[in-house]
Amino acid sequence: MISLITDWILRMSLKWKLLLPFLILSFIGTTVLVYIGLRSQEKLIKNEELKELARVYQIFLTVIDHRETQALSLATMVAVNPIAEAALALRDREGLYRSFVPLYDELRKNFGIGQFHFHIPPAKSFLRLHMPEESGEMISYRREVIDAMKSGKAVSGLEWGLTGLGIRGVAPVYYAGELAGTVEIGFPFDAPFLDQLKGEWQTDLTVYEKRGEDNYILLATTVKGHAFYDPFPLNGDLRSGWPRMLISPAGAPDRSVLLGTVSDFYGETVALVQIEVDRSAIMRRLEKTRNLMFLVGGVGIILSFALTWLVAYLFVRPIVEIVEDADEIARGRREKRLKIRPSDEMGRLTISLNTMLDSLQARRREIANYARTLERKVQERTADLVSSEEKYRTLVENIPLIVYRLLDDGTTEFLNPYFTEKLGYSIEEAVGNKRFWWEKVCGYTGGPEDDMVRHCWENGAELRVERVIKSRKGEELIFIDHAIPALDEHGNVKWVDGTMVDITELKHLQERTLQTEEIRVLGEISARFAHEIRNPLAIAGGFARRLCNAMSQDDPHYKFAQIIVEEVARLEDILQIILSSIEPFTLTVSRVDLNKSLQHCLDELEESIQVRQIHLETIFDPALESIEGDSDLLHRAFECLLKHAVVSSPRNDSLLVATEKRNGTCVVKISHRAEGLGDEDLEQFFFPRITGKTGSDIKDLPLAKVIIHRHGGKVTVQREIEGRILLRIELPVILPKPRGGKGRQVRSAN
């Protein structure tokens, strides 16, 4: 996406390259200025609105304080009335009622009081002039009454009573120096009170009464139908962050809202007041200002664009004329020089174009002279190239390497004859099939997803890799493939040239050398340890036998001595296995028929096979040729391996013995079920061991592996399905010559 935009900008005309930056900058600058102006104005207005909300909130609290003071003053006046003192002291309820009902009616009518209440110690309702029928109950929940009786001082504040939340003042009443009771004057804290304030302030108020720790319920509101906006959670923490204010909250963009606490005489929150101010006029004023600023900004952008376009046109017009003249020069259509312009940048550019025109005309004359001799030079160079190509092709066709060239679509463009000589495929097969190289050489059938693709075609790097390739006859040959990519002038790979060297024989020689060295080192180590162990073991065995013979069978230590004798004998057997495995021997070489040797071994084991009721299956390759080897030693090795297979197989199971020829070697396969063999047991299959199952007759199992290795072969043990194991023995047809030319005798086959 970025590259497309960049390409579009680069292909844009010079006029628009000048216009667009100025237009964008003017648009951004105007927009930023308008945005900053609007945001600043909105911020100032919001700050003023917040101050106004806070001021209304403080006035609301002041009104409550004034009501408290008024209620307290009225209560104090009644408390010092002698009639009230005497009647309350004598508990004359009827006298109090007759004396103060007229006063209550006058105060309710003129001052709007809602409660006129007398109390007697200890906090008991005596007479409610506003509710004469309700009296006599204990009002110990009234803290103002309790404090006034205890302290003897008048108190006032917001408090909840039988008639609801009210602004109350409580004053003590004394008679003859003794506390006779208290009198309470209260103003209602309800909807009429809020409606009165709304009429004076033109502000909606809503009061939530506290009914629990985090429980608030609607007490009164001036919003008709209770369709008020509630932007705050009413069960939050009231100890910090109060009052809370919002300007244009979500759901009520035309309102400013404040939520503040209302406290009682003791400073505890008894209610929440929500103050809502209509800001529709402010929003209309802001919208008008915003539209005006947008209009002014748009006019400014248009004027800026028009002036920029005029300047760009005056600037670009001479450039367009010079470009047209330069195009004529480039096409060879202009012979006369350009008109000289004023000495500014355009004038200097005109002078440069005239100089270039003179230079081009001189070059045309030189090219005309060079063209007359070009054909002769081309013919000479072509002859040199043809001669070089013939020499190179002769060298490539006779070198003992596979030389090839691959194109990017998989086509094999070139192969030398050595490819056919080594692998048996014709040149036409390789060149005519685009998939040939990937499938036959690289061994990939799903697509050319080879290391060559990644290293050569993608990275343009050389690749050196070892490949195993099957010839047309099925033989596996090992090559070193060295691929070199050819790059064009842009660094892209045009084709891949490569050479392949056959290292099959080298690999076989390396494997045999490693096997021989391994056997030699292991033999030396084993011989050393065997001789070191023999003498101490013989001494320990002799003393153990003498100790056992010296004891009677009733002796409690006789059993322990007998165990020592048996274990020493077991160690002697293991030592004998090691010594037999590392004992040097000489091969008496003759031609050996592996099929006959294996069949002879199976005939000797026929009785054991029948006793264990094992099903024997033989698959001998009739085309298997004879190999060079020691027939007696090979017979001994095969007999040991087959005997181990028979004894290890469960009863009523199967045993498979097969031969075949693969990649120039003779392969013997022995497959049978072996229970209880773990991965570690497979790795140590030929290690000396006495398990108690196979018996002493197959102690030559390690020697069998040594015999196979001495014949240049190798043996592997691998796990098959259903608990079976496979012994794979590979023997060369021609016995490799040992180092130094010693270690074997040759005899003719009988």
C-alpha positions as a printed Julia matrix, in Angstrom:
750×3 Matrix{Float64}:
   0.0     0.0     0.0
   2.8     2.43    0.92
   4.67    1.6    -2.28
   1.54    2.32   -4.36
   1.08    5.71   -2.67
   4.77    6.52   -3.14
   4.6     5.55   -6.81
   1.46    7.67   -7.28
   3.18   10.69   -5.7
   6.28   10.24   -7.85
   4.16   10.1   -11.03
   2.24   13.24  -10.05
   2.82   16.44  -12.02
   5.07   19.1   -10.55
   2.17   21.53  -10.22
   0.25   19.17   -7.97
   3.39   18.31   -6.04
   3.54   22.0    -5.15
  -0.19   22.4    -4.58
  -0.88   19.37   -2.4
   1.63   20.12    0.41
   0.4    23.72    0.74
  -3.21   22.6     0.6
  -2.64   19.89    3.2
  -0.66   22.21    5.46
  -3.27   24.96    5.21
  -6.05   22.47    5.92
  -4.19   20.98    8.89
  -3.22   24.4    10.24
  -6.73   25.81    9.94
  -8.26   22.66   11.42
  -5.83   22.69   14.34
  -6.48   26.36   15.03
 -10.24   25.85   14.88
  -9.97   22.78   17.08
  -7.77   24.57   19.64
 -10.1    27.57   19.66
 -13.21   25.45   20.13
 -11.58   23.28   22.77
 -10.33   26.32   24.67
 -13.76   27.94   24.55
 -15.46   24.71   25.64
 -12.94   24.29   28.45
 -13.53   27.83   29.72
 -17.29   27.38   29.54
 -17.11   24.01   31.29
 -14.95   25.5    34.05
 -17.52   28.25   34.54
 -20.3    25.68   34.54
 -18.47   23.65   37.18
 -18.06   26.77   39.3
 -21.75   27.54   38.85
 -22.71   24.0    39.9
 -20.48   24.28   42.96
 -22.0    27.67   43.79
 -25.57   26.3    43.53
 -24.56   23.37   45.72
 -23.14   25.71   48.37
 -26.27   27.88   48.23
 -28.36   24.72   48.67
 -26.38   23.8    51.79
 -26.67   27.4    53.03
 -30.45   27.29   52.61
 -30.52   24.11   54.7
 -28.37   25.83   57.35
 -30.75   28.8    57.4
 -33.72   26.46   57.81
 -31.91   24.72   60.66
 -31.24   28.07   62.35
 -34.86   29.12   61.86
 -36.15   25.82   63.27
 -33.8    26.1    66.24
 -34.89   29.7    66.93
 -38.57   28.75   66.9
 -37.93   25.73   69.14
 -35.98   27.9    71.61
 -38.81   30.48   71.77
 -41.32   27.74   72.57
 -38.96   26.14   75.13
 -38.8    29.33   77.27
 -42.59   29.81   77.2
 -43.88   29.44   80.84
 -47.02   27.67   79.64
 -44.93   25.09   77.8
 -42.62   24.68   80.83
 -45.46   24.11   83.3
 -47.6    21.91   81.07
 -44.66   19.73   80.07
 -43.48   19.43   83.68
 -47.0    18.44   84.82
 -47.39   16.17   81.78
 -50.52   18.08   80.85
 -50.95   16.85   77.28
 -54.38   18.47   76.8
 -53.12   21.81   78.09
 -50.18   21.75   75.73
 -52.41   20.86   72.81
 -54.9    23.68   73.52
 -52.16   26.23   74.14
 -49.96   25.55   71.08
 -52.26   24.29   68.32
 -53.01   27.89   67.24
 -49.28   28.62   67.17
 -48.59   25.47   65.12
 -51.28   26.4    62.59
 -49.85   29.91   62.25
 -46.25   28.65   61.86
 -47.28   26.0    59.35
 -49.25   28.53   57.33
 -46.75   31.42   57.45
 -43.4    29.63   57.73
 -44.13   26.17   56.3
 -43.07   24.1    59.31
 -43.97   20.43   59.17
 -43.23   19.13   62.68
 -44.16   20.5    66.16
 -43.22   17.84   68.69
 -42.82   17.68   72.51
 -40.69   14.98   74.16
 -40.17   13.9    77.77
 -37.25   12.01   79.3
 -35.89    9.54   78.54
 -36.5    10.26   74.83
 -40.24    9.51   74.73
 -42.74   11.12   72.38
 -45.25   13.18   74.44
 -47.26   15.19   71.91
 -47.11   15.67   68.12
 -49.19   18.7    67.2
 -48.86   17.72   63.51
 -49.98   14.16   64.33
 -51.86   14.25   67.67
 -52.94   10.63   67.39
 -49.28    9.41   67.26
 -47.55    9.7    70.66
 -46.22    7.75   73.59
 -43.58    5.64   71.78
 -39.89    5.66   72.59
 -37.8     7.68   70.13
 -34.34    6.69   71.28
 -33.35    6.51   67.61
 -33.59   10.33   67.52
 -30.03   11.4    68.25
 -30.82   15.12   68.34
 -33.43   14.55   71.05
 -31.03   12.35   73.07
 -28.21   14.92   72.8
 -30.48   17.84   73.74
 -31.68   15.99   76.87
 -28.18   14.89   77.87
 -26.34   18.14   77.18
 -29.16   20.54   77.99
 -28.34   22.48   74.85
 -30.33   23.1    71.71
 -29.31   21.21   68.56
 -30.42   21.31   64.92
 -29.84   19.5    61.67
 -31.22   17.07   59.11
 -32.65   13.97   60.74
 -35.04   11.19   59.9
 -38.23   10.9    61.95
 -41.66    9.29   61.87
 -42.79   11.73   59.18
 -39.62   11.31   57.15
 -36.46   13.34   56.64
 -36.73   16.89   57.92
 -34.75   19.97   58.92
 -35.26   19.91   62.68
 -34.35   22.04   65.69
 -34.6    20.61   69.24
 -34.44   22.79   72.41
 -34.54   21.65   76.09
 -37.46   22.78   78.32
 -36.72   23.46   82.0
 -39.17   23.9    84.85
 -37.99   25.0    88.27
 -34.42   24.28   87.23
 -35.2    20.7    86.23
 -35.34   19.26   82.72
 -39.0    18.82   81.9
 -38.45   17.66   78.29
 -37.66   19.0    74.84
 -39.55   20.69   72.06
 -38.88   20.15   68.33
 -39.71   22.38   65.38
 -39.05   20.87   61.9
 -39.29   21.91   58.27
 -40.11   19.21   55.71
 -37.3    18.17   53.39
 -39.52   17.09   50.49
 -40.67   17.86   46.95
 -42.4    21.19   47.75
 -39.19   22.41   49.32
 -37.26   21.42   46.16
 -39.94   22.94   43.9
 -39.59   26.21   45.8
 -35.82   26.21   45.18
 -36.31   25.31   41.52
 -38.68   28.23   41.1
 -36.04   30.56   42.54
 -32.95   29.08   40.82
 -34.38   27.53   37.62
 -32.49   24.35   38.5
 -33.72   20.76   38.85
 -32.96   19.08   42.18
 -33.26   15.45   43.19
 -32.7    14.12   46.72
 -31.8    10.51   47.55
 -32.36    9.46   51.15
 -29.78    7.19   52.79
 -31.41    4.0    54.07
 -28.33    1.91   54.71
 -24.56    1.79   54.41
 -24.65    1.75   50.61
 -28.38    2.03   49.97
 -30.03    5.21   48.69
 -33.61    5.64   47.55
 -35.33    8.49   45.76
 -36.85   10.94   48.27
 -37.99   13.83   46.1
 -37.3    15.39   42.72
 -38.32   18.38   40.64
 -38.01   16.45   37.38
 -41.51   15.72   36.14
 -42.39   12.06   35.87
 -39.06   11.19   37.54
 -37.48   11.18   34.06
 -34.26   12.51   35.52
 -30.73   11.46   34.54
 -28.72    9.44   37.04
 -25.06    9.44   35.97
 -23.53    8.31   39.27
 -23.56    5.01   41.16
 -25.47    5.53   44.41
 -23.54    2.89   46.33
 -20.02    4.23   45.92
 -17.5     5.48   48.46
 -18.72    8.78   49.91
 -15.56    9.56   51.86
 -13.65   11.14   49.01
 -14.22   12.94   45.73
 -17.46   14.74   46.69
 -19.2    16.6    45.23
 -19.02   14.87   41.86
 -19.71   16.89   38.71
 -20.17   16.03   35.04
 -20.67   18.24   32.0
 -22.78   16.67   29.21
 -22.63   13.1    30.52
 -23.49   10.18   28.26
 -27.25   10.04   27.77
 -27.82   13.68   28.71
 -25.64   15.91   26.53
 -27.74   19.01   27.31
 -27.33   18.77   31.11
 -24.72   19.66   33.72
 -24.99   17.41   36.76
 -23.65   17.62   40.33
 -24.07   14.94   42.98
 -23.24   16.08   46.53
 -23.72   14.89   50.08
 -26.07   16.37   52.68
 -24.94   15.88   56.3
 -26.73   15.96   59.63
 -25.74   17.75   62.82
 -23.0    15.15   63.43
 -21.42   15.46   59.98
 -22.71   12.1    58.77
 -24.24   11.77   55.32
 -28.0    11.4    55.48
 -28.85   12.16   51.85
 -27.48   12.92   48.4
 -28.61   15.88   46.34
 -28.43   15.83   42.54
 -28.38   19.26   40.9
 -29.1    19.4    37.16
 -28.63   22.58   35.1
 -29.97   22.93   31.57
 -27.14   23.89   29.21
 -29.08   23.88   25.92
 -28.46   27.59   25.38
 -24.72   27.09   25.92
 -24.68   24.24   23.41
 -26.51   26.35   20.82
 -24.02   29.15   21.37
 -21.1    26.72   21.01
 -22.57   25.23   17.85
 -23.02   28.67   16.32
 -19.43   29.59   17.16
 -18.15   26.28   15.77
 -20.01   26.73   12.49
 -18.69   30.25   12.16
 -15.1    29.11   12.74
 -15.53   26.27   10.24
 -16.86   28.72    7.67
 -13.96   31.12    8.2
 -11.48   28.22    8.06
 -13.02   26.87    4.83
 -12.86   30.29    3.18
  -9.23   30.57    4.27
  -8.39   27.17    2.81
 -10.05   28.04   -0.51
  -8.19   31.37   -0.74
  -4.9    29.69    0.17
  -5.47   27.02   -2.48
  -6.29   29.62   -5.15
  -3.18   31.68   -4.41
  -1.0    28.57   -4.28
  -2.42   27.36   -7.61
  -1.64   30.73   -9.22
   1.95   30.7    -7.91
   2.41   27.08   -9.0
   1.08   27.82  -12.48
   3.46   30.76  -12.93
   6.33   28.63  -11.63
   5.57   25.46  -13.6
   4.79   27.03  -17.01
   8.44   27.71  -17.99
   9.38   24.25  -16.66
   6.77   22.66  -18.95
   8.2    24.55  -21.92
  11.74   23.43  -21.08
  10.56   19.82  -20.63
   8.99   19.9   -24.11
  12.25   21.22  -25.57
  14.24   18.54  -23.68
  11.9    15.85  -25.03
  12.55   17.03  -28.58
  16.29   16.88  -27.87
  16.0    13.35  -26.47
  14.04   12.16  -29.53
  16.6    13.73  -31.87
  14.05   16.09  -33.42
  15.69   19.35  -32.42
  18.76   20.79  -34.06
  18.75   24.46  -33.12
  19.57   25.75  -29.66
  16.94   26.8   -27.05
  15.89   30.4   -26.53
  17.92   32.06  -23.78
  15.88   32.9   -20.65
  16.54   35.31  -17.75
  19.51   34.47  -15.48
  17.58   32.54  -12.87
  17.38   28.77  -12.34
  15.39   28.38  -15.57
  18.04   30.36  -17.45
  20.85   28.16  -16.12
  18.83   25.05  -17.01
  18.4    26.38  -20.58
  22.17   26.88  -20.87
  22.75   23.29  -19.63
  20.29   21.91  -22.2
  22.04   23.81  -25.0
  25.36   22.34  -23.83
  23.8    18.87  -23.78
  22.42   19.42  -27.31
  25.89   20.31  -28.57
  27.36   17.25  -26.84
  24.71   14.92  -28.31
  25.36   16.19  -31.79
  29.07   15.49  -31.31
  28.3    11.99  -30.02
  26.11   11.25  -33.02
  29.04   11.98  -35.28
  31.28    9.68  -33.21
  28.67    6.88  -33.32
  28.42    7.17  -37.06
  32.19    6.71  -37.32
  32.15    3.77  -34.87
  29.29    1.98  -36.65
  31.45    1.57  -39.73
  33.93   -0.65  -37.82
  31.45   -2.35  -35.44
  30.49   -5.25  -37.73
  34.1    -6.32  -38.2
  34.7    -6.33  -34.43
  31.55   -8.36  -33.82
  32.66  -11.03  -36.28
  36.06  -11.32  -34.64
  34.53  -11.6   -31.16
  32.01  -14.19  -32.32
  34.76  -16.38  -33.72
  36.63  -16.21  -30.39
  33.5   -17.19  -28.48
  32.8   -20.16  -30.76
  36.35  -21.4   -30.3
  36.12  -21.04  -26.51
  32.77  -22.84  -26.44
  34.17  -25.8   -28.38
  37.1   -26.12  -25.98
  34.82  -25.91  -22.93
  32.32  -28.47  -24.32
  35.14  -30.91  -25.13
  36.45  -30.59  -21.57
  32.99  -31.01  -19.98
  32.04  -34.05  -22.06
  35.21  -35.95  -21.13
  35.62  -35.04  -17.46
  34.57  -37.82  -14.96
  31.98  -35.56  -13.31
  28.28  -34.96  -13.85
  27.95  -31.4   -15.16
  24.47  -29.88  -15.41
  22.52  -26.63  -15.83
  19.02  -26.07  -14.39
  16.55  -23.33  -15.34
  14.11  -21.73  -12.89
  11.14  -23.77  -14.2
  12.91  -27.07  -13.44
  14.09  -27.71  -17.02
  17.45  -29.47  -17.3
  19.11  -27.45  -20.04
  22.44  -29.3   -20.19
  23.92  -32.63  -19.06
  27.23  -34.23  -20.02
  27.42  -37.9   -21.13
  28.91  -39.0   -17.79
  25.39  -38.67  -16.32
  24.14  -41.51  -18.56
  27.28  -43.55  -17.94
  26.92  -43.35  -14.16
  23.15  -43.42  -13.53
  21.84  -45.14  -16.65
  19.29  -42.43  -17.56
  19.44  -40.96  -21.05
  20.01  -37.27  -21.67
  16.63  -37.07  -23.44
  14.83  -38.34  -20.32
  16.37  -35.65  -18.13
  15.96  -32.77  -20.59
  12.42  -33.64  -21.66
  10.92  -33.87  -18.15
  10.83  -30.73  -16.0
  10.23  -32.84  -12.89
  13.11  -35.24  -13.58
  15.79  -33.44  -11.58
  13.59  -32.87   -8.51
  12.23  -36.42   -8.44
  15.2   -38.54   -9.57
  18.16  -36.51   -8.31
  16.81  -34.48   -5.37
  14.3   -37.15   -4.33
  11.32  -34.78   -3.96
   7.93  -35.72   -5.43
   5.71  -32.98   -3.97
   7.48  -30.05   -5.61
  10.86  -28.37   -5.97
  11.08  -27.54   -2.25
  14.73  -28.45   -1.95
  17.73  -26.84   -0.28
  18.73  -25.87   -3.82
  15.59  -23.74   -4.12
  16.22  -21.92   -0.87
  19.98  -21.42   -1.2
  20.41  -21.0    -4.94
  17.15  -19.68   -6.41
  15.99  -17.58   -3.45
  19.24  -16.47   -1.76
  21.52  -16.6    -4.81
  24.12  -18.52   -2.77
  26.22  -21.55   -3.62
  25.11  -24.95   -2.32
  27.26  -27.95   -1.45
  25.25  -30.98   -0.34
  25.6   -34.77   -0.22
  22.91  -36.66   -2.17
  21.93  -40.34   -2.36
  20.62  -41.07   -5.89
  19.15  -44.27   -7.25
  20.34  -45.32  -10.69
  18.08  -46.86  -13.28
  19.17  -50.3   -12.0
  18.09  -49.4    -8.45
  21.6   -48.99   -7.03
  22.06  -46.21   -4.49
  24.99  -43.96   -5.37
  26.32  -41.13   -3.21
  27.32  -37.82   -4.83
  28.65  -34.46   -3.68
  26.46  -31.86   -5.44
  28.05  -28.42   -5.86
  25.51  -25.94   -7.3
  26.53  -22.4    -8.36
  23.81  -19.86   -9.31
  24.38  -17.51  -12.26
  23.11  -13.96  -11.65
  21.97  -11.32  -14.12
  22.78   -7.61  -13.94
  19.93   -7.09  -11.42
  21.15   -9.78   -9.04
  18.41  -12.28  -10.0
  19.25  -15.95  -10.6
  19.15  -16.86  -14.31
  20.11  -20.52  -13.98
  22.09  -22.87  -11.77
  25.27  -24.62  -12.93
  26.57  -27.55  -10.95
  28.86  -30.54  -10.75
  28.3   -33.89   -9.02
  31.18  -36.13   -7.87
  30.57  -39.84   -7.18
  31.82  -40.67   -3.65
  30.04  -44.0    -3.22
  33.21  -46.09   -2.96
  34.78  -43.49   -0.69
  31.79  -43.72    1.67
  31.97  -47.51    1.75
  35.7   -47.39    2.49
  35.1   -44.89    5.3
  32.43  -47.09    6.88
  34.63  -50.17    6.71
  37.59  -48.3     8.14
  35.5   -47.05   11.05
  34.14  -50.53   11.73
  37.62  -52.05   11.66
  38.99  -49.38   13.97
  36.04  -49.82   16.33
  36.55  -53.59   16.53
  40.28  -53.19   17.1
  39.86  -50.67   19.94
  37.09  -52.66   21.6
  39.16  -55.83   21.33
  42.17  -54.22   22.98
  40.06  -52.78   25.79
  38.21  -56.04   26.38
  41.4   -58.11   26.36
  42.99  -55.79   28.87
  40.05  -55.96   31.28
  39.6   -59.72   30.81
  43.2   -60.46   31.79
  42.99  -58.06   34.74
  39.81  -59.76   36.0
  40.87  -63.4    35.43
  43.41  -63.77   38.27
  41.35  -62.11   41.09
  38.29  -64.02   39.94
  40.12  -67.37   39.94
  41.47  -66.71   43.44
  38.02  -65.67   44.72
  36.43  -68.75   43.15
  39.03  -71.09   44.59
  38.69  -69.74   48.12
  34.89  -69.82   47.83
  34.95  -73.5    46.79
  37.34  -74.43   49.61
  35.17  -72.55   52.08
  32.06  -74.33   50.78
  33.75  -77.74   50.93
  34.96  -77.06   54.45
  31.43  -76.41   55.74
  28.75  -78.91   56.42
  25.43  -78.48   54.7
  23.83  -77.85   58.07
  26.0   -74.82   58.66
  23.87  -71.61   58.37
  26.65  -69.99   56.31
  26.81  -72.86   53.82
  24.04  -71.34   51.69
  25.84  -68.0    51.42
  29.09  -69.72   50.44
  27.22  -71.73   47.79
  25.79  -68.46   46.33
  29.32  -67.04   46.12
  30.5   -70.15   44.26
  27.6   -69.93   41.77
  28.07  -66.2    41.11
  31.82  -66.64   40.63
  31.06  -69.4    38.13
  28.69  -67.06   36.36
  31.4   -64.38   36.17
  33.83  -66.97   34.81
  31.3   -67.79   32.05
  31.02  -64.11   31.16
  34.81  -63.8    31.14
  34.99  -66.82   28.85
  32.51  -65.1    26.48
  34.68  -61.99   26.41
  37.86  -63.95   25.8
  36.26  -65.94   23.0
  34.98  -62.71   21.43
  38.35  -60.98   21.42
  40.5   -63.98   20.63
  42.28  -63.29   17.33
  41.55  -65.62   14.48
  42.52  -65.96   10.82
  40.0   -66.14    8.01
  40.3   -69.07    5.63
  38.66  -67.53    2.59
  36.6   -69.5     0.1
  33.35  -69.04   -1.78
  30.4   -69.34    0.61
  26.8   -69.97   -0.43
  24.78  -68.09    2.22
  21.52  -69.9     1.38
  23.11  -73.33    1.94
  24.91  -72.2     5.09
  21.69  -70.84    6.61
  19.73  -73.96    5.62
  22.41  -76.16    7.21
  22.12  -74.19   10.47
  18.33  -74.5    10.43
  18.6   -78.26    9.88
  20.8   -78.55   12.96
  18.23  -76.55   14.98
  15.24  -78.49   13.64
  14.75  -80.43   16.88
  14.72  -77.25   19.0
  12.31  -75.62   16.57
   9.91  -78.55   16.76
  10.12  -78.75   20.56
   9.14  -75.09   20.85
   6.52  -75.53   18.1
   7.84  -72.54   16.16
   6.57  -71.9    12.64
   9.64  -71.46   10.4
   9.37  -69.36    7.23
  12.34  -69.12    4.83
  12.56  -66.76    1.86
  15.9   -67.4     0.14
  16.82  -65.41   -2.96
  17.77  -68.03   -5.58
  19.78  -65.41   -7.49
  21.96  -64.66   -4.45
  25.58  -65.12   -5.48
  28.3   -66.66   -3.37
  30.51  -64.4    -1.3
  34.11  -64.53   -0.18
  34.46  -65.63    3.44
  35.34  -68.27    5.99
  32.57  -70.86    5.74
  33.22  -72.35    9.21
  33.23  -69.01   11.0
  30.16  -67.77    9.12
  28.39  -71.04    9.92
  29.31  -70.57   13.58
  28.0   -66.96   13.55
  24.71  -67.85   11.81
  24.21  -70.86   14.08
  24.62  -68.66   17.17
  22.21  -65.99   15.89
  19.57  -68.51   14.8
  19.87  -70.47   18.05
  19.36  -67.23   20.0
  16.32  -66.42   17.85
  14.79  -69.87   18.44
  15.35  -69.82   22.21
  14.15  -66.18   22.54
  10.93  -66.74   20.56
   7.78  -67.65   22.54
   6.27  -71.06   21.96
   3.86  -71.43   19.03
   5.3   -68.29   17.4
   6.93  -67.68   14.01
  10.52  -67.24   12.82
  11.41  -65.62    9.47
  14.79  -66.14    7.76
  15.31  -64.39    4.4
  18.12  -63.44    2.02
  18.34  -60.86   -0.75
  20.82  -58.8    -2.74
  20.7   -55.03   -2.34
  23.1   -52.36   -3.6
  25.85  -54.88   -4.35
  25.73  -56.55   -0.92
  24.11  -59.77    0.34
  21.53  -59.19    3.07
  20.36  -61.78    5.63
  17.21  -60.99    7.66
  16.16  -62.83   10.84
  12.79  -61.72   12.27
  11.21  -63.14   15.44
   9.28  -62.06   18.51
  11.36  -61.15   21.59
   9.52  -60.36   24.79
  10.86  -58.06   27.47
  13.52  -56.3    25.37
  13.69  -52.56   25.96
  15.43  -49.93   23.84
  18.58  -50.23   25.93
  18.56  -54.04   25.47
  18.42  -53.57   21.69
  21.41  -51.22   21.79
  23.34  -53.77   23.92
  22.05  -56.84   22.05
  25.52  -58.31   21.41
  26.99  -57.41   24.8
  28.16  -60.39   26.9
  25.41  -61.5    29.27
  24.15  -64.61   31.1
  20.37  -64.26   31.44
  19.53  -67.77   32.57
  17.13  -68.23   29.64
  19.27  -68.89   26.61
  21.69  -71.23   28.35
  25.4   -71.7    27.87
  25.02  -72.96   24.31
  24.79  -69.41   22.85
  27.55  -67.67   24.7
  29.19  -66.9    21.35
  26.67  -64.12   20.53
  29.32  -61.33   20.78
  31.68  -63.47   18.68
  29.03  -63.65   15.95
  29.1   -59.89   15.54
  32.92  -59.89   15.45
  32.92  -62.56   12.71
  30.48  -60.53   10.6
  32.58  -57.38   11.02
  35.77  -59.27   10.08
  34.04  -60.21    6.83
  33.48  -56.5     6.08
  29.82  -56.71    6.96
  27.58  -55.02    9.48
  24.67  -56.18   11.6
  21.84  -54.05   12.98
  19.02  -54.84   15.4
  15.77  -52.88   15.08
  12.28  -53.13   16.51
   9.31  -54.13   14.35
   5.59  -54.11   15.06
   3.89  -56.37   17.62
   7.01  -56.91   19.72
   9.13  -58.42   16.93
  12.79  -57.61   16.28
  14.72  -57.76   13.02
  18.4   -58.73   12.71
  19.74  -57.35    9.43
  23.15  -58.69    8.33
  24.89  -57.12    5.32
  27.92  -58.92    3.82
  29.96  -57.76    0.81
  30.38  -60.11   -2.13
  34.11  -59.41   -2.26
  35.95  -59.63    1.05
  37.77  -56.34    1.7
  41.52  -56.52    1.97
  42.7   -55.97    5.57
  45.27  -53.33    6.42
  48.79  -54.58    5.87
  47.53  -57.37    3.61
  47.49  -59.93    6.49
  44.89  -61.72    8.55
  43.41  -64.17    6.03
  44.28  -67.28    4.05
  42.77  -68.11    0.69
  41.65  -71.58   -0.32
  39.73  -72.78   -3.3
  36.12  -73.78   -2.93
  35.42  -77.52   -2.83
